[in-house]
């Protein structure tokens, strides 16, 4: 597995949604690549922190900017 492939699969990995053989390749790559190991940990921590943010505690401008960003995100 390449670093680029790992980046594409990181969300599925963290959600436990990879096929067993793909997860094995993912884990093997992490064992060999310090950069990807750090990246996955950063994504894991970011998701945990963002999950703690309560929408009602966001300033209205920040909430609107986030919603606009997600609305403009290309759908695959």
Secondary structure as UniProt FT lines:
FT   HELIX           3..14
FT   TURN            15..16
FT   HELIX           20..32
FT   HELIX           34..50
FT   TURN            51..52
FT   HELIX           55..57
FT   HELIX           60..71
//
